[in-house]
Amino acid sequence: MRTFALLLTCLTIAARLAGQLSETPRLAQPMPMPSDRAEDSYAIYSQLLKRGPIEWRDVERQQWLIEDTTNAVRLDVDCGAENTEMSPRGAVKAPEDRQAEWNEVLADYDQHCHDVIELDRDSFRTELPVRLLNAEDRRRFNPQRPSAEFANGAGLHQFTQIFFNASHTLAAVREGMWCGPRCGNWMWVVLERRQGRWEMLPWVYSATFS
């Protein structure tokens, strides 16, 4: 009986350890914005808030509501897979003469698509104040009946981190805005630096709406 009990205990412990090892965290732990990406990234985020393609651009608001970390691909998903929901490969078509530059952006995406970046409110360059919502804030946020702290925000904005070519002259980011249970839109945006400014390119051919 003692041998059986000991064997059963060992099997139980082994099963638990196997289960722990097989459980893959859905997302990486948040990390600070890398210093070599910060200036260009926040310039692009700020520009997209003011002049990007996401709906509700002209809605009256008194603050920008933004998730406090960037969206990222789950750790159990291959960054190089074309048919994943967040992959730029299924949403962007670069011209043939720009394909080499775009491949550099894709390589950056493949290397960093799992990274979750902590955003810094003071690094945004917007006229309106920025409110970053953490996980608890997002649980309490109701875009259809916002409480006083979230009032006049007109939707919750989301970004991935920004992926660059080697010279930081071409960039891609997935931007989204959630405005309710059946209200929201998400799309990739491709931008090129021209004379010190980031300008959107018409390379994106698909978006997600609800």
N, C-alpha and C positions, 0 to 999 in steps of 0.2 A: 504493500500500500504506500509505504514511504517512497519507494522508488517511482511509483506511478505519479504521486503528488509532485515529487521533484521534477520529473519529466514534464508534467503539465505546466509547472511554473516556468521552466526553461523555455518551453514552446511559447507561452504567453509573452514572456519578455522579448523573445526573438521576433514575434509577430509585431509587437509594439515598435521595436527598433526598425524593423523593415518598413512599417507604415510611416514612421517619422522620416526615414531616408527617402521614401518614394514621394512624400508630399513636397511639391515644388511651390515656393511662394509665388503668388500670382504676379506681384510687382516687385521691382527692386526697391531698396531703401532709398529715401530721398537724399540728395547730395547737393552741396552748394553749386551755383553756376560757375563753371570753369572761367578763370579770369581772361583767357584768350578769346572767349566767346561773348563775354558780358556786354561790351559796348555795342557791337553789331546786333546782338540778340534783342536788347531792350529798345534799340532804335527801331527795329522791325516790329516788335510787339506794339510799341506806342503808335507807330504809323498805321498798323492794321486796325487798331481800335478807332482811329479817327477817319481813315479812308480805305478800309478794307472791303472785301466782297460780302461779308456776312450781313444778313438782314438786320432790321431794326437800327440801321445806321443813323437815321434822322429822328429817332424817337427822343423826346425830351427826357433828359436825365440829369442828375446832379452828382453822380458818382459812377465809377466803373467797378463792377463786381467781377472778380476774376478768381478762379481756383488758385490756391496758393502753391500748388506744385504742377508741373507739366504732366500731360498725359503721356503714357508710354506703352509699349508693347509688352504683353505678359511674358514672363521669363520662360514659359513653356512653349512659346511660339517662335519659329524661325524668322529672323529679321529678313532673310533673303526670299521668303515666300511671296509670290506676286499676288496671291488671292486673299491675303489677310485684309481685314477691314481697314487697318491703318496704313497699309503700304502705299507709298507714292508710285510704285511701279504700275499699279492698276488705275491710276488717276491722271498721270502726267505723261505727255508725249513731247519729247524735245525734238527740235529740228535736227536733221542729220549733221549739219555743220556745227552744232552745239552739243552733240552727243558725248564727246569726250569730257567736256565740263560737267555735263549732267551725270555722267558715270562717277565722277569724283564725289558729287553730292550723294549719290546712291551708296557709294562706299562708306561715306561718313554716317549715313543712316544705318547701314548694316552693322557698323561698329558701335553705334550709340543708341539704337532704337529702344533698348531696355532702360536707359538712364532716366531716372525721375529727378527733375531739377527743382529745388526750392526757389521760388521767385521772391524778389526783394521789392517791396512796395516803393521805396524811395528811388529806385533806378528807372522807373517808368517816366517818360517825358510827356505828360498830358496836362492839359489845362484843368480838367476835372480831377478831383482826388481819386485815388485807387484804393479799393477795399479788397484785401485778399481773404478769401473764405477757406478756412481749414475744414477738416472732415466734419467736426461738430456743427460748424456754421452751415455747411451744405445740407446736413440733416434737417436743420431748422428752417432752411430757406424755402419759401413757397413763392414762386414767381407770380402766381396769379393773385395771391393775397399776401404780399410781403409785409413783414413787421416793420416797425419804425426804423430799426437799424439798417434794413435792406431796402428801404423805400427809395424811389426815384433812381433805381439802378438799371431798370429795363433789361433784365436778362442776365444770366451768368455766363461769362466768357471762359473759354478753355483754350489752351495752346499745348502743342508738343514743344519739345526743345527745338531749336532751329539747326538745320543741317546745312553745311557749307561745302563748297568746293575748296581746293587747296589754297587758293589765293583770296578767299572770302569775297569774291565778286559775284557769286551766284549762291542763292539760298532757297531752302524749301521749309515750310512749316505747315502743320495742319491746325487750322483754327476752327473753333466751334462756339456756338452760343445756344444755351438751353433756356427756353422761355416757358416751359410747362410740360405736363405729361405727354402731350402730342404736339409739341411746338419746339422746334430746334433745327439747326442746320450746321453741317460740318463739311469742310472742304480743304484740300491742299491749296497752298498759295506758293507760287514760284516768283522770286524777285531777283533783280539784277541791280548791282550798284552802278549808278551812272552819275558822274560828276558829284560824288559825295552823297547822293541820295539813293534810296532803295525804291525801285519802280517795279510794279507787277508785270509779269510776262503772261501772254495768253496761251500757256502750254497745258493748262488744266482742262480736262474734258469731262470730268464726272464729279458729283458732289452728293451728299446725303442730306435728305430733308425729312422732317416728321411733323 
